[in-house]
Amino acid sequence: MDSNNYRVNFFGKPNIIVAGKERKIRSKRVFALMASVQANAQPLSRQEVQDYLWLRDEEIEESVYAGRLRVLLYSNKDFIEQFLDVGVSEIAFKDKSFDSEFLSDIQVFNALVEWETLDSLKDAVELYKGEFMQGFELKDASFEFTDLLLRQRAYWQHKVTEILDKIVTHLLTGRRKADLSEAMFYVQKSLAINPLRDESQIQLAKLYCKNNQQQQAISQLQNYLNQVQNSLNLSVGKEVLQLLEDLQNQHPQVDTSEYCS
């Protein structure tokens, strides 16, 4: 098998890229297997993997599920063995160096974040093509797997939002002159992930003010307020309301000092 440039992508629509081209996989359950192992810091027992991959039927014996797992692993062995350590009792993701030919987008993301430079953080968020395994559905999915997808989606949305905050801070407090348009770009990426996040809405409004776009800031906050008011069981924080009131009254004390050049 050609072992050049294999990549498993979990962000956005899950896929497998080999030498720049998407590779077709026989079973969607392979992605479910990879995701289940990727999401756990510890190796998974074969029993745990089976619990993720199949909705249990009390009338079906345990040996049947064990057999299904063996078939899945064997029929996709040429691919799975590049990413997973498959033992007699446990399955785990292989530890890979950043320059390995076999990596997941999550492994690359984590390596870039650890470098903590502005460029590496930008490269990391570019890997986030959408929520974890966006649109992925598995026939007869177990409750454990459905819960794993929900938890992983929430985790990575929060993680990427944190990284976007760091990028904006780098841009606005670094030694070089603040690039407001670039900072706005990354705040808007944060809002694309979570449009109901007060902190990002305030951040963007203040950036508009810093760029002498007060009316744009007012429109943005008004639209946000309307969006929240039309949602059930949601409300905006006091800081949003106060900022909007200050801007509408042309208050001279709207504080944008944190975004100084």
Secondary structure as GFF3:
##gff-version 3
##sequence-region A 1 261
A	DSSP	beta_strand	6	9	.	.	.	ID=ss1
A	DSSP	beta_strand	15	18	.	.	.	ID=ss2
A	DSSP	beta_strand	21	22	.	.	.	ID=ss3
A	DSSP	alpha_helix	29	38	.	.	.	ID=ss4
A	DSSP	beta_strand	44	45	.	.	.	ID=ss5
A	DSSP	alpha_helix	46	53	.	.	.	ID=ss6
A	DSSP	alpha_helix	62	75	.	.	.	ID=ss7
A	DSSP	alpha_helix	77	83	.	.	.	ID=ss8
A	DSSP	beta_strand	84	86	.	.	.	ID=ss9
A	DSSP	beta_strand	90	93	.	.	.	ID=ss10
A	DSSP	beta_strand	102	104	.	.	.	ID=ss11
A	DSSP	alpha_helix	105	115	.	.	.	ID=ss12
A	DSSP	alpha_helix	118	126	.	.	.	ID=ss13
A	DSSP	alpha_helix	143	173	.	.	.	ID=ss14
A	DSSP	alpha_helix	180	193	.	.	.	ID=ss15
A	DSSP	alpha_helix	198	210	.	.	.	ID=ss16
A	DSSP	alpha_helix	214	229	.	.	.	ID=ss17
A	DSSP	alpha_helix	238	248	.	.	.	ID=ss18
A	DSSP	three_ten_helix	257	259	.	.	.	ID=ss19
###
